[in-house]
Amino acid sequence: MSEIFARIESQLEPDDELTARVLAEAQKLSDEGRCAGTGAKLS
Amino acid sequence: MQNEEPDIRELEETINRYKRTVYGIAVTQLNSRSEADDVFQEVFLLYYQKKPEFDIEEQKRAWLIRTAVNICRRYNFGKWSRYVDKTTELEELQIVCDPGDREVYAAVRELPPKLREAVYLHHFLGMDLRETADILGIGVSAVSMRLSKARGLLQNKTEG
């Protein structure tokens, strides 16, 4: 079963656009100071 | 894309390393690319906002998997039916495979969510029983029982 899953898993990849969207949203959160690691307060 | 900010750059590296793992969990648990996209974003933005610290890389992987599983549970909890929407075909999930693989994967998709979680973590991601139990928040014996039950159901479906 593991071999079948491995073959299928290789197709379960998100679009690059999705990664770009997450990074853009993270940048927005950072700019707004809503991240724990930036020294800013969590809102 | 190469970002100048260290935190964003670290996030990008984390996404590139674990995107297939997180996305695979979401697609398998939710049977929907659009919901998997939402879970994917939620997991990595939570990671970015919380900035959890880990001693070893394996802990980060476990955190991301546990978070993805928990978010998928929330999505499934809100659904009318707890079971797979069998009308969602593999083509819709953009998965192309030979008939034998298709039969097994389709049978996995029809397992109840609790069994599917255990099967995915153990057989897909190669986690041992202890790791699988920790992620699911249950005992090792419960994982063994779920896997055994899942194997029985899969055998019935693929042989019948």
N, CA and C atoms of all chains as a GROMACS GRO file, in nm:
protein
  609
    1MET      N    1   0.083  -0.121   0.000
    1MET     CA    2   0.000   0.000   0.000
    1MET      C    3   0.086   0.126   0.000
    2SER      N    4   0.201   0.119   0.071
    2SER     CA    5   0.288   0.237   0.080
    2SER      C    6   0.336   0.284  -0.057
    3GLU      N    7   0.362   0.187  -0.147
    3GLU     CA    8   0.412   0.224  -0.281
    3GLU      C    9   0.303   0.298  -0.360
    4ILE      N   10   0.180   0.249  -0.344
    4ILE     CA   11   0.068   0.316  -0.413
    4ILE      C   12   0.053   0.458  -0.362
    5PHE      N   13   0.059   0.471  -0.230
    5PHE     CA   14   0.046   0.604  -0.171
    5PHE      C   15   0.158   0.696  -0.217
    6ALA      N   16   0.279   0.640  -0.226
    6ALA     CA   17   0.392   0.723  -0.268
    6ALA      C   18   0.370   0.775  -0.409
    7ARG      N   19   0.316   0.691  -0.497
    7ARG     CA   20   0.291   0.734  -0.636
    7ARG      C   21   0.184   0.843  -0.639
    8ILE      N   22   0.082   0.826  -0.556
    8ILE     CA   23  -0.027   0.925  -0.555
    8ILE      C   24   0.019   1.054  -0.487
    9GLU      N   25   0.095   1.037  -0.378
    9GLU     CA   26   0.139   1.155  -0.304
    9GLU      C   27   0.221   1.250  -0.390
   10SER      N   28   0.294   1.191  -0.485
   10SER     CA   29   0.378   1.276  -0.570
   10SER      C   30   0.293   1.373  -0.652
   11GLN      N   31   0.163   1.344  -0.662
   11GLN     CA   32   0.074   1.433  -0.738
   11GLN      C   33   0.000   1.532  -0.649
   12LEU      N   34   0.014   1.513  -0.518
   12LEU     CA   35  -0.060   1.599  -0.426
   12LEU      C   36   0.023   1.722  -0.392
   13GLU      N   37   0.047   1.802  -0.491
   13GLU     CA   38   0.129   1.920  -0.468
   13GLU      C   39   0.046   2.046  -0.494
   14PRO      N   40   0.055   2.142  -0.404
   14PRO     CA   41  -0.021   2.266  -0.426
   14PRO      C   42   0.040   2.350  -0.538
   15ASP      N   43  -0.042   2.436  -0.597
   15ASP     CA   44   0.008   2.528  -0.698
   15ASP      C   45   0.110   2.624  -0.635
   16ASP      N   46   0.206   2.669  -0.716
   16ASP     CA   47   0.302   2.769  -0.667
   16ASP      C   48   0.230   2.896  -0.623
   17GLU      N   49   0.119   2.922  -0.689
   17GLU     CA   50   0.040   3.042  -0.658
   17GLU      C   51  -0.008   3.040  -0.513
   18LEU      N   52  -0.036   2.920  -0.463
   18LEU     CA   53  -0.084   2.907  -0.326
   18LEU      C   54   0.026   2.946  -0.227
   19THR      N   55   0.146   2.902  -0.253
   19THR     CA   56   0.260   2.941  -0.168
   19THR      C   57   0.279   3.093  -0.172
   20ALA      N   58   0.268   3.148  -0.291
   20ALA     CA   59   0.284   3.293  -0.306
   20ALA      C   60   0.176   3.368  -0.225
   21ARG      N   61   0.056   3.313  -0.225
   21ARG     CA   62  -0.054   3.376  -0.150
   21ARG      C   63  -0.027   3.375   0.000
   22VAL      N   64   0.026   3.262   0.049
   22VAL     CA   65   0.057   3.252   0.193
   22VAL      C   66   0.167   3.352   0.229
   23LEU      N   67   0.268   3.360   0.144
   23LEU     CA   68   0.379   3.452   0.173
   23LEU      C   69   0.332   3.598   0.171
   24ALA      N   70   0.244   3.628   0.077
   24ALA     CA   71   0.191   3.766   0.069
   24ALA      C   72   0.109   3.798   0.194
   25GLU      N   73   0.030   3.701   0.238
   25GLU     CA   74  -0.052   3.722   0.358
   25GLU      C   75   0.036   3.736   0.482
   26ALA      N   76   0.142   3.656   0.488
   26ALA     CA   77   0.236   3.664   0.601
   26ALA      C   78   0.304   3.801   0.603
   27GLN      N   79   0.340   3.849   0.485
   27GLN     CA   80   0.403   3.981   0.476
   27GLN      C   81   0.307   4.088   0.526
   28LYS      N   82   0.180   4.072   0.490
   28LYS     CA   83   0.077   4.167   0.534
   28LYS      C   84   0.065   4.165   0.687
   29LEU      N   85   0.063   4.045   0.743
   29LEU     CA   86   0.053   4.032   0.890
   29LEU      C   87   0.175   4.096   0.957
   30SER      N   88   0.290   4.074   0.896
   30SER     CA   89   0.413   4.131   0.951
   30SER      C   90   0.408   4.285   0.947
   31ASP      N   91   0.362   4.338   0.835
   31ASP     CA   92   0.352   4.484   0.820
   31ASP      C   93   0.254   4.544   0.921
   32GLU      N   94   0.151   4.464   0.952
   32GLU     CA   95   0.051   4.512   1.047
   32GLU      C   96   0.093   4.486   1.191
   33GLY      N   97   0.208   4.420   1.210
   33GLY     CA   98   0.257   4.391   1.344
   33GLY      C   99   0.175   4.288   1.418
   34ARG      N  100   0.127   4.188   1.344
   34ARG     CA  101   0.042   4.086   1.407
   34ARG      C  102   0.111   3.951   1.418
   35CYS      N  103   0.245   3.956   1.438
   35CYS     CA  104   0.316   3.830   1.450
   35CYS      C  105   0.393   3.825   1.580
   36ALA      N  106   0.391   3.706   1.643
   36ALA     CA  107   0.455   3.690   1.774
   36ALA      C  108   0.605   3.716   1.768
   37GLY      N  109   0.669   3.678   1.657
   37GLY     CA  110   0.814   3.685   1.650
   37GLY      C  111   0.869   3.819   1.607
   38THR      N  112   0.787   3.916   1.579
   38THR     CA  113   0.836   4.044   1.530
   38THR      C  114   0.854   4.144   1.643
   39GLY      N  115   0.825   4.101   1.766
   39GLY     CA  116   0.834   4.192   1.879
   39GLY      C  117   0.709   4.276   1.894
   40ALA      N  118   0.617   4.257   1.803
   40ALA     CA  119   0.492   4.333   1.810
   40ALA      C  120   0.388   4.254   1.889
   41LYS      N  121   0.288   4.324   1.936
   41LYS     CA  122   0.183   4.259   2.014
   41LYS      C  123   0.089   4.181   1.923
   42LEU      N  124   0.043   4.068   1.972
   42LEU     CA  125  -0.061   3.995   1.899
   42LEU      C  126  -0.193   4.066   1.920
   43SER      N  127  -0.265   4.086   1.815
   43SER     CA  128  -0.393   4.156   1.831
   43SER      C  129  -0.506   4.057   1.823
   44MET      N  130   1.092   3.280  -0.569
   44MET     CA  131   1.077   3.403  -0.491
   44MET      C  132   1.177   3.400  -0.374
   45GLN      N  133   1.254   3.504  -0.355
   45GLN     CA  134   1.348   3.509  -0.244
   45GLN      C  135   1.322   3.636  -0.167
   46ASN      N  136   1.270   3.621  -0.045
   46ASN     CA  137   1.231   3.738   0.033
   46ASN      C  138   1.348   3.785   0.119
   47GLU      N  139   1.352   3.915   0.142
   47GLU     CA  140   1.461   3.974   0.221
   47GLU      C  141   1.442   3.955   0.370
   48GLU      N  142   1.316   3.951   0.416
   48GLU     CA  143   1.291   3.941   0.560
   48GLU      C  144   1.320   3.800   0.609
   49PRO      N  145   1.401   3.785   0.716
   49PRO     CA  146   1.438   3.650   0.764
   49PRO      C  147   1.317   3.564   0.799
   50ASP      N  148   1.216   3.624   0.866
   50ASP     CA  149   1.099   3.545   0.906
   50ASP      C  150   1.022   3.493   0.786
   51ILE      N  151   1.007   3.579   0.686
   51ILE     CA  152   0.935   3.538   0.566
   51ILE      C  153   1.017   3.435   0.489
   52ARG      N  154   1.146   3.456   0.489
   52ARG     CA  155   1.234   3.362   0.418
   52ARG      C  156   1.228   3.223   0.486
   53GLU      N  157   1.226   3.225   0.618
   53GLU     CA  158   1.216   3.097   0.693
   53GLU      C  159   1.083   3.030   0.664
   54LEU      N  160   0.977   3.111   0.656
   54LEU     CA  161   0.845   3.056   0.624
   54LEU      C  162   0.847   2.991   0.485
   55GLU      N  163   0.908   3.060   0.392
   55GLU     CA  164   0.915   3.008   0.254
   55GLU      C  165   0.991   2.875   0.250
   56GLU      N  166   1.099   2.869   0.326
   56GLU     CA  167   1.176   2.743   0.330
   56GLU      C  168   1.094   2.631   0.392
   57THR      N  169   1.019   2.666   0.499
   57THR     CA  170   0.935   2.566   0.566
   57THR      C  171   0.825   2.518   0.472
   58ILE      N  172   0.764   2.611   0.400
   58ILE     CA  173   0.658   2.572   0.305
   58ILE      C  174   0.716   2.479   0.199
   59ASN      N  175   0.831   2.518   0.144
   59ASN     CA  176   0.889   2.437   0.037
   59ASN      C  177   0.924   2.295   0.085
   60ARG      N  178   0.964   2.285   0.212
   60ARG     CA  179   1.000   2.154   0.265
   60ARG      C  180   0.878   2.068   0.296
   61TYR      N  181   0.771   2.131   0.345
   61TYR     CA  182   0.658   2.052   0.396
   61TYR      C  183   0.527   2.070   0.319
   62LYS      N  184   0.531   2.141   0.208
   62LYS     CA  185   0.405   2.170   0.139
   62LYS      C  186   0.334   2.043   0.094
   63ARG      N  187   0.412   1.946   0.048
   63ARG     CA  188   0.349   1.822  -0.001
   63ARG      C  189   0.287   1.743   0.115
   64THR      N  190   0.355   1.744   0.228
   64THR     CA  191   0.304   1.672   0.346
   64THR      C  192   0.171   1.733   0.392
   65VAL      N  193   0.172   1.865   0.410
   65VAL     CA  194   0.052   1.933   0.460
   65VAL      C  195  -0.062   1.924   0.358
   66TYR      N  196  -0.029   1.945   0.233
   66TYR     CA  197  -0.134   1.943   0.130
   66TYR      C  198  -0.191   1.803   0.111
   67GLY      N  199  -0.103   1.704   0.121
   67GLY     CA  200  -0.148   1.565   0.107
   67GLY      C  201  -0.247   1.528   0.216
   68ILE      N  202  -0.220   1.569   0.338
   68ILE     CA  203  -0.313   1.543   0.448
   68ILE      C  204  -0.447   1.608   0.417
   69ALA      N  205  -0.442   1.734   0.376
   69ALA     CA  206  -0.566   1.808   0.354
   69ALA      C  207  -0.649   1.749   0.240
   70VAL      N  208  -0.584   1.714   0.130
   70VAL     CA  209  -0.660   1.658   0.016
   70VAL      C  210  -0.720   1.524   0.055
   71THR      N  211  -0.641   1.441   0.122
   71THR     CA  212  -0.691   1.308   0.158
   71THR      C  213  -0.802   1.314   0.262
   72GLN      N  214  -0.789   1.405   0.355
   72GLN     CA  215  -0.891   1.414   0.460
   72GLN      C  216  -1.018   1.484   0.415
   73LEU      N  217  -1.004   1.578   0.322
   73LEU     CA  218  -1.121   1.660   0.285
   73LEU      C  219  -1.174   1.629   0.146
   74ASN      N  220  -1.094   1.560   0.062
   74ASN     CA  221  -1.138   1.527  -0.074
   74ASN      C  222  -1.181   1.648  -0.154
   75SER      N  223  -1.114   1.756  -0.134
   75SER     CA  224  -1.150   1.879  -0.205
   75SER      C  225  -1.025   1.965  -0.219
   76ARG      N  226  -0.994   2.001  -0.340
   76ARG     CA  227  -0.877   2.087  -0.363
   76ARG      C  228  -0.898   2.226  -0.302
   77SER      N  229  -1.020   2.279  -0.314
   77SER     CA  230  -1.041   2.416  -0.265
   77SER      C  231  -1.031   2.421  -0.113
   78GLU      N  232  -1.087   2.319  -0.045
   78GLU     CA  233  -1.075   2.316   0.101
   78GLU      C  234  -0.931   2.288   0.142
   79ALA      N  235  -0.863   2.206   0.064
   79ALA     CA  236  -0.722   2.177   0.094
   79ALA      C  237  -0.639   2.306   0.083
   80ASP      N  238  -0.673   2.389  -0.016
   80ASP     CA  239  -0.603   2.518  -0.031
   80ASP      C  240  -0.622   2.603   0.096
   81ASP      N  241  -0.745   2.604   0.148
   81ASP     CA  242  -0.774   2.684   0.268
   81ASP      C  243  -0.696   2.632   0.389
   82VAL      N  244  -0.694   2.499   0.403
   82VAL     CA  245  -0.622   2.438   0.517
   82VAL      C  246  -0.472   2.467   0.505
   83PHE      N  247  -0.422   2.455   0.386
   83PHE     CA  248  -0.280   2.482   0.360
   83PHE      C  249  -0.242   2.623   0.408
   84GLN      N  250  -0.322   2.719   0.367
   84GLN     CA  251  -0.295   2.858   0.407
   84GLN      C  252  -0.305   2.875   0.558
   85GLU      N  253  -0.409   2.813   0.616
   85GLU     CA  254  -0.431   2.828   0.759
   85GLU      C  255  -0.315   2.770   0.841
   86VAL      N  256  -0.267   2.653   0.799
   86VAL     CA  257  -0.157   2.587   0.873
   86VAL      C  258  -0.032   2.675   0.871
   87PHE      N  259   0.006   2.722   0.752
   87PHE     CA  260   0.133   2.795   0.744
   87PHE      C  261   0.122   2.938   0.801
   88LEU      N  262   0.006   2.996   0.794
   88LEU     CA  263  -0.009   3.129   0.855
   88LEU      C  264  -0.010   3.117   1.007
   89LEU      N  265  -0.068   3.008   1.057
   89LEU     CA  266  -0.064   2.984   1.202
   89LEU      C  267   0.081   2.964   1.247
   90TYR      N  268   0.154   2.888   1.167
   90TYR     CA  269   0.296   2.865   1.196
   90TYR      C  270   0.371   2.999   1.198
   91TYR      N  271   0.341   3.083   1.102
   91TYR     CA  272   0.409   3.212   1.092
   91TYR      C  273   0.374   3.302   1.211
   92GLN      N  274   0.247   3.301   1.248
   92GLN     CA  275   0.204   3.389   1.357
   92GLN      C  276   0.252   3.339   1.494
   93LYS      N  277   0.245   3.209   1.515
   93LYS     CA  278   0.284   3.154   1.646
   93LYS      C  279   0.435   3.143   1.662
   94LYS      N  280   0.502   3.120   1.551
   94LYS     CA  281   0.648   3.100   1.554
   94LYS      C  282   0.691   3.004   1.665
   95PRO      N  283   0.639   2.882   1.661
   95PRO     CA  284   0.678   2.784   1.764
   95PRO      C  285   0.827   2.749   1.752
   96GLU      N  286   0.888   2.721   1.865
   96GLU     CA  287   1.032   2.687   1.861
   96GLU      C  288   1.051   2.537   1.881
   97PHE      N  289   1.145   2.481   1.808
   97PHE     CA  290   1.168   2.337   1.814
   97PHE      C  291   1.316   2.309   1.833
   98ASP      N  292   1.343   2.200   1.906
   98ASP     CA  293   1.483   2.160   1.926
   98ASP      C  294   1.536   2.087   1.802
   99ILE      N  295   1.448   2.008   1.742
   99ILE     CA  296   1.491   1.934   1.623
   99ILE      C  297   1.385   1.948   1.513
  100GLU      N  298   1.430   1.928   1.391
  100GLU     CA  299   1.343   1.946   1.273
  100GLU      C  300   1.220   1.855   1.278
  101GLU      N  301   1.239   1.736   1.334
  101GLU     CA  302   1.128   1.640   1.340
  101GLU      C  303   1.010   1.695   1.419
  102GLN      N  304   1.040   1.778   1.520
  102GLN     CA  305   0.932   1.838   1.600
  102GLN      C  306   0.851   1.938   1.517
  103LYS      N  307   0.920   2.007   1.430
  103LYS     CA  308   0.850   2.103   1.342
  103LYS      C  309   0.755   2.027   1.249
  104ARG      N  310   0.807   1.918   1.191
  104ARG     CA  311   0.724   1.836   1.102
  104ARG      C  312   0.600   1.786   1.176
  105ALA      N  313   0.622   1.737   1.299
  105ALA     CA  314   0.510   1.685   1.378
  105ALA      C  315   0.409   1.796   1.409
  106TRP      N  316   0.458   1.915   1.439
  106TRP     CA  317   0.369   2.029   1.469
  106TRP      C  318   0.282   2.061   1.348
  107LEU      N  319   0.345   2.066   1.232
  107LEU     CA  320   0.270   2.099   1.110
  107LEU      C  321   0.166   1.992   1.078
  108ILE      N  322   0.205   1.865   1.095
  108ILE     CA  323   0.111   1.755   1.067
  108ILE      C  324  -0.005   1.759   1.165
  109ARG      N  325   0.027   1.777   1.295
  109ARG     CA  326  -0.079   1.780   1.397
  109ARG      C  327  -0.176   1.896   1.371
  110THR      N  328  -0.119   2.010   1.336
  110THR     CA  329  -0.204   2.127   1.308
  110THR      C  330  -0.293   2.101   1.187
  111ALA      N  331  -0.236   2.043   1.083
  111ALA     CA  332  -0.316   2.012   0.962
  111ALA      C  333  -0.427   1.913   0.994
  112VAL      N  334  -0.395   1.809   1.071
  112VAL     CA  335  -0.497   1.709   1.108
  112VAL      C  336  -0.610   1.774   1.187
  113ASN      N  337  -0.573   1.859   1.283
  113ASN     CA  338  -0.676   1.923   1.366
  113ASN      C  339  -0.765   2.018   1.287
  114ILE      N  340  -0.705   2.091   1.195
  114ILE     CA  341  -0.786   2.183   1.113
  114ILE      C  342  -0.879   2.103   1.021
  115CYS      N  343  -0.827   1.994   0.965
  115CYS     CA  344  -0.912   1.908   0.880
  115CYS      C  345  -1.028   1.851   0.961
  116ARG      N  346  -1.002   1.813   1.086
  116ARG     CA  347  -1.111   1.761   1.170
  116ARG      C  348  -1.220   1.866   1.187
  117ARG      N  349  -1.178   1.988   1.205
  117ARG     CA  350  -1.275   2.097   1.222
  117ARG      C  351  -1.360   2.112   1.095
  118TYR      N  352  -1.295   2.104   0.980
  118TYR     CA  353  -1.369   2.115   0.854
  118TYR      C  354  -1.468   1.999   0.840
  119ASN      N  355  -1.420   1.878   0.870
  119ASN     CA  356  -1.505   1.760   0.855
  119ASN      C  357  -1.620   1.761   0.956
  120PHE      N  358  -1.593   1.817   1.074
  120PHE     CA  359  -1.696   1.820   1.178
  120PHE      C  360  -1.817   1.904   1.132
  121GLY      N  361  -1.788   2.006   1.056
  121GLY     CA  362  -1.895   2.094   1.012
  121GLY      C  363  -1.973   2.043   0.891
  122LYS      N  364  -1.930   1.926   0.840
  122LYS     CA  365  -1.996   1.876   0.719
  122LYS      C  366  -2.123   1.800   0.752
  123TRP      N  367  -2.214   1.800   0.659
  123TRP     CA  368  -2.341   1.731   0.676
  123TRP      C  369  -2.317   1.582   0.697
  124SER      N  370  -2.229   1.527   0.613
  124SER     CA  371  -2.196   1.386   0.626
  124SER      C  372  -2.052   1.375   0.671
  125ARG      N  373  -2.024   1.282   0.764
  125ARG     CA  374  -1.887   1.263   0.811
  125ARG      C  375  -1.808   1.178   0.712
  126TYR      N  376  -1.877   1.122   0.618
  126TYR     CA  377  -1.808   1.032   0.526
  126TYR      C  378  -1.776   1.104   0.394
  127VAL      N  379  -1.697   1.038   0.315
  127VAL     CA  380  -1.649   1.098   0.190
  127VAL      C  381  -1.764   1.121   0.092
  128ASP      N  382  -1.757   1.234   0.026
  128ASP     CA  383  -1.850   1.259  -0.083
  128ASP      C  384  -1.801   1.177  -0.202
  129LYS      N  385  -1.870   1.067  -0.228
  129LYS     CA  386  -1.820   0.974  -0.330
  129LYS      C  387  -1.834   1.029  -0.471
  130THR      N  388  -1.903   1.140  -0.485
  130THR     CA  389  -1.918   1.198  -0.619
  130THR      C  390  -1.792   1.275  -0.658
  131THR      N  391  -1.705   1.302  -0.559
  131THR     CA  392  -1.581   1.372  -0.591
  131THR      C  393  -1.483   1.274  -0.653
  132GLU      N  394  -1.464   1.286  -0.781
  132GLU     CA  395  -1.380   1.190  -0.851
  132GLU      C  396  -1.233   1.229  -0.843
  133LEU      N  397  -1.149   1.130  -0.870
  133LEU     CA  398  -1.006   1.156  -0.866
  133LEU      C  399  -0.965   1.261  -0.969
  134GLU      N  400  -1.038   1.264  -1.082
  134GLU     CA  401  -1.005   1.363  -1.185
  134GLU      C  402  -1.023   1.504  -1.128
  135GLU      N  403  -1.126   1.519  -1.046
  135GLU     CA  404  -1.151   1.650  -0.987
  135GLU      C  405  -1.037   1.689  -0.893
  136LEU      N  406  -0.978   1.587  -0.829
  136LEU     CA  407  -0.864   1.611  -0.741
  136LEU      C  408  -0.735   1.620  -0.822
  137GLN      N  409  -0.747   1.607  -0.953
  137GLN     CA  410  -0.632   1.613  -1.045
  137GLN      C  411  -0.529   1.505  -1.013
  138ILE      N  412  -0.580   1.387  -0.977
  138ILE     CA  413  -0.492   1.274  -0.952
  138ILE      C  414  -0.510   1.173  -1.065
  139VAL      N  415  -0.400   1.142  -1.129
  139VAL     CA  416  -0.405   1.046  -1.240
  139VAL      C  417  -0.328   0.922  -1.196
  140CYS      N  418  -0.392   0.806  -1.205
  140CYS     CA  419  -0.319   0.685  -1.167
  140CYS      C  420  -0.376   0.565  -1.241
  141ASP      N  421  -0.302   0.453  -1.235
  141ASP     CA  422  -0.350   0.335  -1.307
  141ASP      C  423  -0.468   0.273  -1.231
  142PRO      N  424  -0.543   0.184  -1.297
  142PRO     CA  425  -0.667   0.132  -1.236
  142PRO      C  426  -0.646   0.066  -1.101
  143GLY      N  427  -0.535  -0.006  -1.083
  143GLY     CA  428  -0.509  -0.072  -0.956
  143GLY      C  429  -0.491   0.027  -0.842
  144ASP      N  430  -0.408   0.129  -0.868
  144ASP     CA  431  -0.385   0.234  -0.768
  144ASP      C  432  -0.515   0.308  -0.739
  145ARG      N  433  -0.589   0.332  -0.845
  145ARG     CA  434  -0.715   0.407  -0.832
  145ARG      C  435  -0.812   0.335  -0.738
  146GLU      N  436  -0.817   0.204  -0.754
  146GLU     CA  437  -0.910   0.125  -0.672
  146GLU      C  438  -0.874   0.135  -0.523
  147VAL      N  439  -0.744   0.122  -0.495
  147VAL     CA  440  -0.700   0.128  -0.355
  147VAL      C  441  -0.720   0.268  -0.298
  148TYR      N  442  -0.681   0.369  -0.376
  148TYR     CA  443  -0.693   0.507  -0.325
  148TYR      C  444  -0.840   0.544  -0.305
  149ALA      N  445  -0.925   0.501  -0.397
  149ALA     CA  446  -1.068   0.530  -0.384
  149ALA      C  447  -1.123   0.464  -0.257
  150ALA      N  448  -1.075   0.343  -0.229
  150ALA     CA  449  -1.121   0.273  -0.108
  150ALA      C  450  -1.073   0.347   0.017
  151VAL      N  451  -0.952   0.399   0.014
  151VAL     CA  452  -0.901   0.477   0.129
  151VAL      C  453  -0.987   0.600   0.151
  152ARG      N  454  -1.025   0.664   0.041
  152ARG     CA  455  -1.105   0.787   0.050
  152ARG      C  456  -1.243   0.759   0.109
  153GLU      N  457  -1.287   0.636   0.098
  153GLU     CA  458  -1.420   0.603   0.151
  153GLU      C  459  -1.417   0.557   0.297
  154LEU      N  460  -1.296   0.545   0.352
  154LEU     CA  461  -1.288   0.506   0.493
  154LEU      C  462  -1.343   0.618   0.581
  155PRO      N  463  -1.398   0.584   0.698
  155PRO     CA  464  -1.438   0.689   0.792
  155PRO      C  465  -1.316   0.775   0.828
  156PRO      N  466  -1.336   0.906   0.854
  156PRO     CA  467  -1.223   0.997   0.877
  156PRO      C  468  -1.121   0.948   0.980
  157LYS      N  469  -1.166   0.890   1.090
  157LYS     CA  470  -1.072   0.847   1.194
  157LYS      C  471  -0.978   0.737   1.144
  158LEU      N  472  -1.032   0.649   1.063
  158LEU     CA  473  -0.948   0.542   1.007
  158LEU      C  474  -0.856   0.598   0.899
  159ARG      N  475  -0.913   0.691   0.820
  159ARG     CA  476  -0.834   0.752   0.712
  159ARG      C  477  -0.712   0.827   0.768
  160GLU      N  478  -0.732   0.897   0.878
  160GLU     CA  479  -0.622   0.971   0.941
  160GLU      C  480  -0.508   0.876   0.975
  161ALA      N  481  -0.544   0.766   1.041
  161ALA     CA  482  -0.441   0.671   1.085
  161ALA      C  483  -0.370   0.608   0.965
  162VAL      N  484  -0.448   0.570   0.865
  162VAL     CA  485  -0.389   0.510   0.744
  162VAL      C  486  -0.295   0.608   0.675
  163TYR      N  487  -0.338   0.732   0.666
  163TYR     CA  488  -0.254   0.831   0.597
  163TYR      C  489  -0.122   0.852   0.670
  164LEU      N  490  -0.130   0.874   0.800
  164LEU     CA  491  -0.008   0.903   0.876
  164LEU      C  492   0.087   0.782   0.875
  165HIS      N  493   0.032   0.663   0.893
  165HIS     CA  494   0.117   0.545   0.904
  165HIS      C  495   0.168   0.497   0.768
  166HIS      N  496   0.076   0.485   0.672
  166HIS     CA  497   0.118   0.427   0.543
  166HIS      C  498   0.169   0.532   0.443
  167PHE      N  499   0.106   0.650   0.443
  167PHE     CA  500   0.149   0.754   0.349
  167PHE      C  501   0.277   0.820   0.398
  168LEU      N  502   0.274   0.868   0.523
  168LEU     CA  503   0.386   0.946   0.574
  168LEU      C  504   0.492   0.861   0.642
  169GLY      N  505   0.464   0.732   0.656
  169GLY     CA  506   0.564   0.642   0.711
  169GLY      C  507   0.590   0.661   0.859
  170MET      N  508   0.493   0.717   0.932
  170MET     CA  509   0.514   0.736   1.076
  170MET      C  510   0.495   0.603   1.148
  171ASP      N  511   0.573   0.581   1.254
  171ASP     CA  512   0.552   0.456   1.329
  171ASP      C  513   0.428   0.471   1.418
  172LEU      N  514   0.395   0.363   1.487
  172LEU     CA  515   0.270   0.364   1.565
  172LEU      C  516   0.273   0.471   1.675
  173ARG      N  517   0.387   0.488   1.741
  173ARG     CA  518   0.398   0.586   1.849
  173ARG      C  519   0.379   0.728   1.796
  174GLU      N  520   0.447   0.760   1.685
  174GLU     CA  521   0.435   0.894   1.626
  174GLU      C  522   0.290   0.919   1.583
  175THR      N  523   0.230   0.819   1.521
  175THR     CA  524   0.092   0.833   1.475
  175THR      C  525  -0.001   0.856   1.594
  176ALA      N  526   0.023   0.782   1.702
  176ALA     CA  527  -0.060   0.797   1.822
  176ALA      C  528  -0.045   0.937   1.880
  177ASP      N  529   0.078   0.988   1.885
  177ASP     CA  530   0.102   1.121   1.941
  177ASP      C  531   0.030   1.229   1.860
  178ILE      N  532   0.038   1.216   1.727
  178ILE     CA  533  -0.026   1.316   1.640
  178ILE      C  534  -0.178   1.313   1.660
  179LEU      N  535  -0.233   1.193   1.669
  179LEU     CA  536  -0.379   1.180   1.677
  179LEU      C  537  -0.431   1.198   1.819
  180GLY      N  538  -0.340   1.201   1.916
  180GLY     CA  539  -0.382   1.220   2.055
  180GLY      C  540  -0.453   1.097   2.112
  181ILE      N  541  -0.411   0.980   2.067
  181ILE     CA  542  -0.470   0.854   2.116
  181ILE      C  543  -0.356   0.758   2.152
  182GLY      N  544  -0.392   0.642   2.209
  182GLY     CA  545  -0.290   0.545   2.246
  182GLY      C  546  -0.244   0.461   2.128
  183VAL      N  547  -0.130   0.396   2.146
  183VAL     CA  548  -0.074   0.311   2.042
  183VAL      C  549  -0.170   0.196   2.008
  184SER      N  550  -0.234   0.140   2.111
  184SER     CA  551  -0.325   0.028   2.085
  184SER      C  552  -0.446   0.074   2.003
  185ALA      N  553  -0.490   0.197   2.027
  185ALA     CA  554  -0.603   0.249   1.949
  185ALA      C  555  -0.564   0.268   1.803
  186VAL      N  556  -0.438   0.311   1.780
  186VAL     CA  557  -0.389   0.325   1.642
  186VAL      C  558  -0.387   0.188   1.575
  187SER      N  559  -0.336   0.089   1.647
  187SER     CA  560  -0.330  -0.047   1.591
  187SER      C  561  -0.469  -0.096   1.554
  188MET      N  562  -0.564  -0.068   1.642
  188MET     CA  563  -0.701  -0.114   1.613
  188MET      C  564  -0.759  -0.044   1.490
  189ARG      N  565  -0.734   0.087   1.481
  189ARG     CA  566  -0.785   0.160   1.364
  189ARG      C  567  -0.722   0.109   1.235
  190LEU      N  568  -0.592   0.082   1.240
  190LEU     CA  569  -0.524   0.032   1.119
  190LEU      C  570  -0.576  -0.105   1.081
  191SER      N  571  -0.598  -0.187   1.182
  191SER     CA  572  -0.647  -0.322   1.155
  191SER      C  573  -0.788  -0.317   1.094
  192LYS      N  574  -0.871  -0.230   1.152
  192LYS     CA  575  -1.007  -0.214   1.100
  192LYS      C  576  -1.004  -0.161   0.957
  193ALA      N  577  -0.915  -0.064   0.935
  193ALA     CA  578  -0.903  -0.005   0.801
  193ALA      C  579  -0.858  -0.109   0.700
  194ARG      N  580  -0.761  -0.192   0.739
  194ARG     CA  581  -0.712  -0.296   0.648
  194ARG      C  582  -0.824  -0.392   0.611
  195GLY      N  583  -0.906  -0.427   0.711
  195GLY     CA  584  -1.019  -0.516   0.685
  195GLY      C  585  -1.116  -0.454   0.586
  196LEU      N  586  -1.149  -0.328   0.606
  196LEU     CA  587  -1.242  -0.260   0.516
  196LEU      C  588  -1.184  -0.248   0.376
  197LEU      N  589  -1.054  -0.214   0.370
  197LEU     CA  590  -0.990  -0.198   0.238
  197LEU      C  591  -0.986  -0.331   0.164
  198GLN      N  592  -0.959  -0.437   0.239
  198GLN     CA  593  -0.955  -0.570   0.176
  198GLN      C  594  -1.092  -0.605   0.119
  199ASN      N  595  -1.197  -0.578   0.197
  199ASN     CA  596  -1.332  -0.607   0.149
  199ASN      C  597  -1.365  -0.528   0.023
  200LYS      N  598  -1.329  -0.402   0.023
  200LYS     CA  599  -1.363  -0.315  -0.090
  200LYS      C  600  -1.284  -0.351  -0.215
  201THR      N  601  -1.156  -0.381  -0.198
  201THR     CA  602  -1.075  -0.405  -0.316
  201THR      C  603  -1.087  -0.548  -0.368
  202GLU      N  604  -1.133  -0.639  -0.281
  202GLU     CA  605  -1.149  -0.778  -0.328
  202GLU      C  606  -1.293  -0.807  -0.368
  203GLY      N  607  -1.383  -0.726  -0.312
  203GLY     CA  608  -1.524  -0.751  -0.340
  203GLY      C  609  -1.564  -0.674  -0.461
   0.00000   0.00000   0.00000
